[in-house]
Amino acid sequence: MADTPGDLRLAFSDQAIAALKSALDGYPEPAAGVRIKIVGRSGRGFDHVITIVERGAEPDDPAVDLDGLHVFVEREHADKLNGVAVHYDYKGPNVSGLEFDNPNPVWDNPLEERVQILFDEYVNPGIAAHGGFVTLLGVEEDRAYIEMGGGCAGCGMANVTLKQGIEVAVKQHVPEIVEVVDTTDHASGTNPYYQPQKAGAASK
């Protein structure tokens, strides 16, 4: 198990380091290392991903060397990645096998935790029948910021789902929240019924 020195601590098992080095060796382009980041969080915890960083495209992130493996740590969530342990267990071809153990609290704001419980127990089970889901990005003051995924991304009814479903439920169960803000890039969604607003058109 290799640990990072200084204030930023990561622990990669020998098997994880070997698997990632093997992936870098097999990558078709020269690689500068790998990058660990948080891509979401839910009642189950954080969702992590490790990606390959090509040489010449190094991010402005803190980086550490783990037994010859260069690891960039997502700057935006470096505090939430501090102390993460990464293990590897072979689970077959085309399966990453990487497992993450993050000791950090998922939410620092009690309002965020209450909204997340609502999403886990009520909102997401309700829209799952349509192939959609909603992810809480965070709460700032009295606004909750979300992102829609699955069938909700690019759906022509996304705004109805937001205003008549999600926002109503949030205000009812977490009255401190006055607005739910959708940050989804619906124009990149695959739902064919969505038509992006024309440039220059006024929004209501």
Phi and psi in degrees as a GROMACS rama.xvg file:
@    title "Ramachandran Plot"
@    xaxis  label "Phi"
@    yaxis  label "Psi"
@TYPE xy
-104.525  136.191  ALA-2
-116.588  153.178  ASP-3
-87.2713  146.842  THR-4
-82.3651  169.94  PRO-5
77.1086  -157.006  GLY-6
-73.5682  -29.3827  ASP-7
-89.9034  118.644  LEU-8
-115.373  126.915  ARG-9
-131.759  150.996  LEU-10
-132.168  110.192  ALA-11
-107.544  130.059  PHE-12
-67.6661  159.456  SER-13
-58.4112  -36.9835  ASP-14
-66.9192  -38.7318  GLN-15
-65.8252  -43.1585  ALA-16
-62.2907  -44.0811  ILE-17
-63.5672  -41.6041  ALA-18
-65.8014  -40.0998  ALA-19
-71.8912  -38.1941  LEU-20
-62.164  -39.2216  LYS-21
-63.4281  -39.8399  SER-22
-64.5931  -39.2102  ALA-23
-66.6578  -40.0659  LEU-24
-63.6396  -31.8817  ASP-25
-91.3026  -0.962764  GLY-26
-74.1869  137.477  TYR-27
-70.6088  -19.6411  PRO-28
-111.994  155.518  GLU-29
-59.6874  129.817  PRO-30
-111.878  142.628  ALA-31
-91.306  -16.5549  ALA-32
151.078  -155.605  GLY-33
-125.566  162.069  VAL-34
-128.896  130.058  ARG-35
-103.882  134.945  ILE-36
-148.924  165.328  LYS-37
-101.977  126.737  ILE-38
-111.182  -3.53234  VAL-39
177.002  172.362  GLY-40
-154.896  150.199  ARG-41
-150.005  -171.182  SER-42
-62.7751  -21.0473  GLY-43
-82.2311  -16.4597  ARG-44
128.621  -161.366  GLY-45
-81.2759  151.198  PHE-46
-106.303  120.096  ASP-47
-110.272  158.376  HIS-48
-148.156  146.614  VAL-49
-119.48  125.528  ILE-50
-120.101  159.426  THR-51
-85.9647  134.955  ILE-52
-104.659  119.517  VAL-53
-75.9672  148.338  GLU-54
-62.7796  132.95  ARG-55
94.5796  -7.99197  GLY-56
-122.411  29.0591  ALA-57
-63.9804  132.924  GLU-58
-77.7707  163.422  PRO-59
-84.8514  64.0925  ASP-60
-120.94  154.733  ASP-61
-62.9681  146.625  PRO-62
-135.919  150.002  ALA-63
-134.808  159.534  VAL-64
-112.829  122.924  ASP-65
-115.79  96.8303  LEU-66
51.1774  43.3506  ASP-67
90.1403  -3.14877  GLY-68
-97.9168  116.989  LEU-69
-84.8267  118.391  HIS-70
-118.046  118.991  VAL-71
-88.6961  137.713  PHE-72
-113.06  120.009  VAL-73
-48.5491  117.411  GLU-74
-61.2576  -41.4432  ARG-75
-58.9247  -34.9811  GLU-76
-118.462  27.783  HIS-77
-59.1059  -35.8498  ALA-78
-66.838  -32.9019  ASP-79
-83.5022  -10.2135  LYS-80
-100.056  -8.39477  LEU-81
-67.0774  125.965  ASN-82
91.613  0.979261  GLY-83
-67.4734  137.685  VAL-84
-110.132  133.634  ALA-85
-118.149  125.362  VAL-86
-118.742  165.263  HIS-87
-135.11  132.672  TYR-88
-137.806  115.637  ASP-89
-61.4527  125.805  TYR-90
-123.571  15.8049  LYS-91
111.162  169.476  GLY-92
-65.453  147.821  PRO-93
64.8784  19.1778  ASN-94
-123.153  131.1  VAL-95
-62.7434  -43.1524  SER-96
78.5832  -5.34541  GLY-97
-78.4839  136.093  LEU-98
-126.658  139.843  GLU-99
-118.289  136.153  PHE-100
-121.904  104.909  ASP-101
-109.47  116.309  ASN-102
-83.0462  -3.45529  PRO-103
-80.0092  147.908  ASN-104
-64.3768  137.071  PRO-105
-65.5278  -43.2166  VAL-106
-123.54  137.975  TRP-107
-95.6838  -24.2353  ASP-108
-98.4783  123.479  ASN-109
-60.2786  -28.3097  PRO-110
-65.8084  -39.1969  LEU-111
-62.0005  -42.024  GLU-112
-63.8367  -40.4103  GLU-113
-66.5794  -40.3735  ARG-114
-65.5499  -40.7269  VAL-115
-63.7297  -41.3598  GLN-116
-61.1963  -40.5795  ILE-117
-61.2978  -44.0888  LEU-118
-62.9339  -44.3934  PHE-119
-65.7195  -40.7864  ASP-120
-94.5434  -21.0897  GLU-121
-129.7  -55.6981  TYR-122
-67.2588  -56.1629  VAL-123
-64.4965  -40.6094  ASN-124
-60.2555  -30.7779  PRO-125
-72.7525  -36.7946  GLY-126
-96.5188  -3.54306  ILE-127
-64.5167  -28.1413  ALA-128
-63.1427  -23.528  ALA-129
-99.866  10.645  HIS-130
77.2777  16.9259  GLY-131
-112.215  168.139  GLY-132
-158.048  161.437  PHE-133
-127.855  139.214  VAL-134
-116.035  130.936  THR-135
-82.2286  123.05  LEU-136
-89.2593  -31.7802  LEU-137
160.84  170.78  GLY-138
-122.108  128.02  VAL-139
-122.534  116.739  GLU-140
56.4538  -111.029  GLU-141
-113.99  23.9342  ASP-142
-122.407  136.359  ARG-143
-103.788  129.788  ALA-144
-104.765  128.272  TYR-145
-128.79  168.546  ILE-146
-137.652  133.874  GLU-147
-94.7897  146.377  MET-148
-137.882  177.04  GLY-149
64.2185  -135.899  GLY-150
-68.4355  -13.1581  GLY-151
-81.99  -22.0887  CYS-152
-75.8342  113.844  ALA-153
88.4225  1.01165  GLY-154
-75.5617  139.214  CYS-155
-66.8322  -17.4499  GLY-156
-99.7259  9.82505  MET-157
-59.9616  -40.449  ALA-158
-68.2777  -34.5111  ASN-159
-65.8353  -44.4895  VAL-160
-58.9008  -40.378  THR-161
-66.8803  -55.1605  LEU-162
-77.4561  -37.2533  LYS-163
-97.4981  -12.2014  GLN-164
-117.888  -70.7897  GLY-165
-63.3022  -50.9873  ILE-166
-65.4795  -38.4492  GLU-167
-61.6229  -45.2203  VAL-168
-64.0642  -42.8374  ALA-169
-63.6242  -46.5367  VAL-170
-63.5827  -33.8628  LYS-171
-70.8589  -42.9499  GLN-172
-92.3098  -25.4836  HIS-173
-130.872  77.0552  VAL-174
-63.4577  -14.0319  PRO-175
-67.4598  -19.7461  GLU-176
-86.7817  125.069  ILE-177
-102.339  -16.1453  VAL-178
-153.7  143.232  GLU-179
-111.27  121.999  VAL-180
-105.413  122.483  VAL-181
-89.4589  119.474  ASP-182
-101.501  7.3386  THR-183
-63.8923  138.654  THR-184
-85.6416  82.8046  ASP-185
-67.0507  -23.1263  HIS-186
-65.2793  -22.6623  ALA-187
-94.8807  2.58711  SER-188
-69.3908  162.287  GLY-189
-97.2543  -3.64336  THR-190
-67.9495  122.301  ASN-191
-71.4489  -12.0949  PRO-192
-85.3132  -8.0228  TYR-193
-87.3437  131.032  TYR-194
-119.771  115.513  GLN-195
-59.1556  145.697  PRO-196
-65.6416  137.387  GLN-197
-67.443  146.225  LYS-198
-59.6254  134.689  ALA-199
89.1894  -9.37673  GLY-200
-74.0653  143.251  ALA-201
-78.9535  140.874  ALA-202
-95.8329  151.371  SER-203
